[in-house]
Structure formats: C-alpha cells, structure tokens
Amino acid sequence: MRDQEQIRCCACARLLFCAEPDALSGILTIKCPRCRAMNILRPRALSPERDQRPQVKGPGQ
C-alpha cells in the first residue's frame, strides 16, 4: 500500500481521512464532527500552465 497522508481538522486536529498524495482533483469541504469547523481542502499544485497569472494592462499601458 502506498504512503497516505493524513488530513486533519484545521481547528482541533482530529483525523478526518487518509488519502494518497495528490488525490484531490477539486475543492472538498468537510465539516469536522468534533468541533464543527468547516475544512476547505484544495489540490496542492496547479499545472504549470495555470500557475502563471495573465498579464493585465492597466490604464495608460
């Protein structure tokens, strides 16, 4: 079995679930059953072509 990372609550550190690294492909929202905090999880890195922000020209440029 591959190494799995533990996903814990941001407020109370309760273990929410285990997952393979880079398993998330979209945004995931989980409510902690212990402290009721909302945990919003996002994928770690975007693909390189999406990491760069488009250059926006302001007025007078």
HUURSUL-V599523 format. One record per residue. N is the residue number from 1. RES is the residue in one small letter. SS is DSSP state (hx for helix, st for strand, lp for the rest). PSI is psi in whole degrees, 0 to 359 (NA if undefined). NEAR is the number of other ideal C-beta (glycine too) atoms within 8 Angstrom. Layout:
# HUURSUL-V599523
n=(N | N)
res=(RES | RES)
ss=(SS | SS)
psi=(PSI | PSI)
near=(NEAR | NEAR)
This chain:
# HUURSUL-V599523
n=(1 | 2 | 3 | 4 | 5 | 6 | 7 | 8 | 9 | 10 | 11 | 12 | 13 | 14 | 15 | 16 | 17 | 18 | 19 | 20 | 21 | 22 | 23 | 24 | 25 | 26 | 27 | 28 | 29 | 30 | 31 | 32 | 33 | 34 | 35 | 36 | 37 | 38 | 39 | 40 | 41 | 42 | 43 | 44 | 45 | 46 | 47 | 48 | 49 | 50 | 51 | 52 | 53 | 54 | 55 | 56 | 57 | 58 | 59 | 60 | 61)
res=(m | r | d | q | e | q | i | r | c | c | a | c | a | r | l | l | f | c | a | e | p | d | a | l | s | g | i | l | t | i | k | c | p | r | c | r | a | m | n | i | l | r | p | r | a | l | s | p | e | r | d | q | r | p | q | v | k | g | p | g | q)
ss=(lp | lp | lp | st | st | st | st | st | lp | lp | lp | lp | lp | lp | st | st | st | st | st | st | lp | lp | lp | lp | lp | lp | lp | st | st | st | st | lp | lp | lp | lp | lp | lp | st | st | st | st | lp | lp | lp | lp | lp | lp | hx | hx | hx | hx | lp | lp | lp | lp | lp | lp | lp | lp | lp | lp)
psi=(137 | 161 | 138 | 146 | 146 | 128 | 120 | 158 | 138 | 340 | 315 | 357 | 19 | 141 | 122 | 315 | 169 | 144 | 157 | 149 | 140 | 31 | 335 | 134 | 353 | 185 | 137 | 130 | 126 | 133 | 124 | 128 | 339 | 303 | 355 | 17 | 144 | 124 | 119 | 117 | 137 | 157 | 149 | 310 | 145 | 164 | 150 | 325 | 342 | 351 | 330 | 133 | 144 | 146 | 121 | 125 | 131 | 181 | 137 | 10 | NA)
near=(2 | 4 | 5 | 9 | 8 | 6 | 11 | 8 | 12 | 5 | 7 | 8 | 5 | 10 | 7 | 9 | 6 | 7 | 9 | 8 | 7 | 6 | 6 | 10 | 4 | 5 | 6 | 8 | 8 | 10 | 8 | 14 | 5 | 7 | 8 | 6 | 10 | 7 | 12 | 7 | 9 | 7 | 8 | 5 | 5 | 6 | 6 | 6 | 5 | 6 | 7 | 6 | 3 | 4 | 4 | 4 | 4 | 5 | 3 | 3 | 4)
